[in-house]
């Protein structure tokens, strides 16, 4: 009796899950090639731009033309989080804001305009080299997170647009 009830509950649960509207972002070759056909152009601060451009190119691959152009403008702000007894910041946060537009290269019109904001915090050690290394690590983390969020929004848009 108990076993039959368990099997029945599992069967009904499986039927309920099959009715959900989940659709993966992969699968159709046409959708994947559209997301991969994006030329990346990032404007703003030098090191952050390079990191973001590399991260986006890793996600979208090398563009083959006749697709989309991603134009992004970055703004990086740093703020002190923890202040020690000597009135010197011992922890900081980097906030990266990326305003981006996805432009259709055939028409030249923006088809998606959006912004992402990411934040990464880091310790500021007393040693100068360690402080530089900690900040650069935070810059890499904040740009990777921004690239992930941008890629997801663009993939969602391209997938919705291709239906």
Order of alpha helices (4+ residues) and beta strands (2+ residues): alpha-alpha-beta-alpha-beta-beta-beta-alpha
